[in-house]
């Protein structure tokens, strides 16, 4: 009986020692991207036609903006809910918009329907 108790105690100690050698590391934050405020960046106006909305990227065929160095063509703009809340999003919708050039790319600042 004494051997059973000793063997059980050794088994428990052995199981407790099988844990991780290093302390638990926190979650990997490399996937989290911090975005600086774009309030101070200049806004540029243009007009265009909606092509697609895929997640947070709105693709527009547009007339460009020479002040921003943006040639007429098709570009993807990052959008946020407050900008597109009351805007038409159907492909083929004619829109006027304002955008900003950010370090992450083009970002819509305003989007309105136009006749």
Secondary structure as GFF3:
##gff-version 3
##sequence-region A 1 115
A	DSSP	alpha_helix	2	16	.	.	.	ID=ss1
A	DSSP	three_ten_helix	29	31	.	.	.	ID=ss2
A	DSSP	beta_strand	44	54	.	.	.	ID=ss3
A	DSSP	beta_strand	57	62	.	.	.	ID=ss4
A	DSSP	three_ten_helix	66	68	.	.	.	ID=ss5
A	DSSP	beta_strand	73	78	.	.	.	ID=ss6
A	DSSP	alpha_helix	81	84	.	.	.	ID=ss7
A	DSSP	beta_strand	94	102	.	.	.	ID=ss8
A	DSSP	beta_strand	105	113	.	.	.	ID=ss9
###
